[in-house]
Amino acid sequence: MEKKLKIGIIGCGGISNNKHMPALKKIDEVEMVAFCDIKRDRAEKAAKEYGVPGAKVYEDYKELLADETIDLVHVLTPNREHSFVTVDALESGKHVMCEKPMAINTAEAQKMLDAARRTGKKLTIGYQNRCRPDSQYLKRVCENGELGDIYYAKAHAIRRRAVPTWGVFLNEYEQGGGPLIDIGTHALDLTLWMMDNYKPKMVVGSVFKKLGDQTETANAFGDWDPKEFTVEDSAFGYIVMENGATIVLEAAWALNTLDVGEAKTSLCGTKAGADMKDGLRINSVKYNRQCVEKPDLEARGVAFFDGQEMSPADVEARCWIDAILHDGEPIVKPEQALVVTQILEAIYRSAAEGKPVLF
């Protein structure tokens, strides 16, 4: 039996339990051998549920990194810690999957990219929405040139009332921002990936905290505490790329609108357009008629088969491990994730300074 990849988990909170560890548990070629969290009981719980017998538990991530038998780590901490934990992990000779966003600003993200290049270790960022069936289908459409030159796009990350009230989501110091850096980052990543355009020229941003001080909020996760709400509740960006292509980014945890949807993109090209508003829709003109195509993305049609497929988290984990085992490229390249962080930072900066940010 071939040697299994040994994984260390750094951060055993919500994203770890709801996404990464369950997905890794399904992969035969890996085993989770070490768990670290500043709250030891969380690490112990994770080790019991997902670890191999005798899995080690740590409160200090540097002690975990000192274990030379560990091949890779998943960095699943609050955003502020992504950069220095990832750099230390790469320097210790380990491959790294870091949860999104890459970092709280461009300078920190650049340190991560530089460390990956310097050490020769693989680094990827957890943008699992690329692994959805609709995203994979649309990516092939874009790669085949079926939309033509994509010159206008929208990145959608809008919730009506779904502010996360747990963990440190409302803490600007720990997270670096609110919905823009939390869910806006997914929508922007999808949009740039579909366009295959990573050269921003200019950004104008607006950032609002208009609802965060309210009470009786009808929030999906229960009322938030206005005293703890130190981030924006919505943010919007107007992004112009070097080739003139333009992207409108909208992100909100709380906004008085019925036009909701997150981790979605709308694309307008010279040959056709596409959106994810009502399933995946491709709009074009054929035989002098306007038409809309909706691909069937359900795995159905076989008797006694319910059509279940791998979740995006499962696909992300499988592709990540395959990239290590077979020395391939991860689905999400750190160079791409850095540009996402660069644009998000520019939106915050533009809003703070009241003027465009030029690259």
Secondary structure, DSSP 8 states (H G I E B T S, - for coil): ----EEEEEE--SHHIIIIIHHHHHT-TTEEEEEEE-SSHHHHHHHHHHHEEEEEEEESSHHHHHT-TT--EEEE-S-GGGHHHHHHHHHHTT-EEEEESSS-SSHHHHHHHHHHHHHHT--EEEE-GGGGSHHHHHHHHHHHTTTT-SEEEEEEEEE-SB----STTTT-HHHHSSSHIIIIIHHHHHHHHHHHT---EEEEEEEEE-SSTT-SS---TT----TTT--S-SEEEEEEEETTS-EEEEEEESB-S-S--EEEEEEEEESSEEEE-TTS-EEEEEETTEEEEE--------STT-------HHHHHHHHHHHHHHTT---SS-HHHHHHHHHHHHHHHHHHHHTS-EE-
